[in-house]
């Protein structure tokens, strides 16, 4: 009986540590999941940064110090529904 107890204890403890190294809080699966989540968030950050840059550019172009007349005309048409008398609007 004693000959089987220690080897089975060693095998059981070995399995415990093997499973823990794969599925534990700091295991391999959590590490791979965190790396995948990091790549997803990095891509999202890149997209949001580009969107913020575009909005900053547009805000600058509509500011008092730098007025883009073409953008102002486009905004007036979009927001206010402005149409010149000589234009025909098709919707």
TAPE-V560163 format. One record per residue. N is the residue number from 0. RES is the residue in one small letter. PSI is psi in whole degrees, -180 to 180 (NA if undefined). Layout:
n = {N & N}
res = {RES & RES}
psi = {PSI & PSI}
This chain:
n = {0 & 1 & 2 & 3 & 4 & 5 & 6 & 7 & 8 & 9 & 10 & 11 & 12 & 13 & 14 & 15 & 16 & 17 & 18 & 19 & 20 & 21 & 22 & 23 & 24 & 25 & 26 & 27 & 28 & 29 & 30 & 31 & 32 & 33 & 34 & 35 & 36 & 37 & 38 & 39 & 40 & 41 & 42 & 43 & 44 & 45 & 46 & 47 & 48 & 49 & 50 & 51 & 52 & 53 & 54 & 55 & 56 & 57 & 58 & 59 & 60 & 61 & 62 & 63 & 64 & 65 & 66 & 67 & 68 & 69 & 70 & 71 & 72 & 73 & 74 & 75 & 76 & 77 & 78 & 79 & 80 & 81 & 82 & 83 & 84 & 85 & 86 & 87 & 88 & 89 & 90}
res = {x & x & x & x & x & x & x & x & x & x & x & x & x & x & x & x & x & x & x & x & x & x & x & x & x & x & x & x & x & x & x & x & x & x & x & x & x & x & x & x & x & x & x & x & x & x & x & x & x & x & x & x & x & x & x & x & x & x & x & x & x & x & x & x & x & x & x & x & x & x & x & x & x & x & x & x & x & x & x & x & x & x & x & x & x & x & x & x & x & x & x}
psi = {-42 & -29 & -29 & -23 & -52 & -44 & -39 & -33 & -42 & -42 & -42 & -46 & -38 & -44 & -40 & -48 & -34 & -46 & -40 & -37 & -24 & -47 & -3 & 178 & -34 & 25 & 178 & -41 & -43 & -35 & -45 & -40 & -42 & -38 & -40 & -43 & -37 & -41 & -40 & -46 & -33 & -42 & -43 & -39 & -41 & -44 & -44 & -36 & -41 & -39 & -42 & -41 & -41 & -41 & -38 & -42 & -45 & -40 & -41 & -41 & -21 & 4 & 168 & -33 & -21 & 100 & 118 & 109 & -34 & -42 & -39 & -42 & -43 & -44 & -42 & -39 & -44 & -50 & -47 & -11 & 30 & 131 & 135 & 156 & -25 & 10 & 151 & 128 & 127 & 124 & NA}
